[in-house]
Amino acid sequence: GESGCRCCDRRALLTGLVLTGLLFGANALYLRYPGLQQEAFPIVRLFHHFRRPGYVLCVVLLYLAVLTTLTAVLYALRGDMEGRGIKQALSAALTLGLPLAVSVVGFAGIVDGLYTPVGLCCLGLVFLPMLFSGRKPRLA
């Protein structure tokens, strides 16, 4: 109903405002400490003054960022599979099997072995339809 849409709109607006505030905060930090832009993990460099507690806080925050992202991706994957008619038990097994397969093969092995073929497939999916459509693409 309409009340559900309004609630989603409010949540989306609130999320956008929070993310905008975080981006402005990060920009202010980068302007104040320009050396952070060259760091691989700026948060670790920012908290290094707090010694061990700062390091532990950084590790916890980075771990939570990775964990929540992985959880959201797996939840969306499982929801999409169940939405397409796959049984709940099978979707749970596939959702569990994907991270296990990645951990066994190793992320670096997957990237090294699949990066070029997947990139070429994406290139083909983008440009092949234009080549065989018989129409010339419009430019601006």
N, C-alpha and C positions, 0 to 999 in steps of 0.2 A: 504494500500500500504506500500511500504518500508519506506516512510517518516514517516508514523504513528508509525511504529515499532521503528525507530531511535529515535523519540520523546519520546516514552514510555521508551526506554532504557536509554535515558538521564535523564528522570525524576526518574527512579528507581535508577540510579547511584547517582544522587543528593540526593535523600531521604536516601539512604544507607550511604552516606558520612556525612549527617547531623546527622543521628542517631548514627553513630560511634563517631562523635565529641561530642555529648551529653553524650554518655557512657564514653568517656575518661574524660570529665569534671566532671561527677558524681564520677568516680573513684578517680580523684584527690582530690575532696572534702572529700570523705570517708577516703582517706589516710591522709589528713591534719587534719580532725576532726573525729577520730575513734568513738567518742561517738554517732555520728549520726546513726551508724548502728543499734543501739538498739531502736531507735525512731520509733513510728508508722507512723508519718508524718514528715520525716526529714526536709522538706521544712519549716514547721512551726518553728521548732527549729532553723533553719538557719537564718530565718528572725526575730526572737524574739528580736534582738537588736534594731530593728526599731520601736518597740512598736506597737501602733495601726495601722499606715500605713503599716507596715510589715505584721501584721495579716490580714488586709483587702486585701493586695496583694495576700497572700497565699490562702485566701478563694476564691478570684476571679480566681486564677490559677487552683485550685482544681475543682471549679465549671466548668470552661471551659474544663478541661480534661474530666470530666464526661459527659458534654453536647455534646462535639464533638464526643466522643466514641459512645454515644447513638444515635446520629444523623447518624453516619456512619453505625451502625448496622441496624437501621431502613431503611435507604436508600438502603442498600444492600438487605434487606429482601423484600422490595417492588419491587426492580428491578428484583430480582429472581422470585417473583410471577408473575410479568408481562411477564418475559421471558418464563415462563412455560404456558402462554396462559390465565392466570386469568385476567379478565377485570380490567380496571384501577380503577373503582369505588369500586369494591370488594377488590382489593389489598390495596387501601387507607383505607378502613374501617377496614380491618384486621390489617394493620400497626398501625392504631390508637387504635384499640381494645386491642392489646397485651400489650402496656404500661399501659393502663387503668386497665386491669385485674390484672397485677402485682401490681399496686398501691393499688387496692382494697383488694386483698388477702394478700399482704405484702410480701416483699422479704424473710424475716425470716421465714414466714409460708411456703413459697414455698420450701425453702432450707430444713427446718425441715421435711416437709412432703414427699418430692420427692427425697431427696439425696440418701437414701438407695435403694429404688426401681430402680432408674435410674442407680446407680452404679452397681447393680446386673445385670440389663439388658445389660449394657456395658460389664461386665465380661462375660456374656453368649454369646454376639455377637462376642467377641474375641476368646473364647476358645471352644465353641460348634462346630464350623466348623472343628476344628482340631480333635475333638473327633470322629466325624462322617465321616471324609473324607476317612478313610481307609489307609491313608499314615501316616508314622511317620514323625514328623517335623525334619528338618535338623538343627543341632546345629553347628554353625560356620563351 
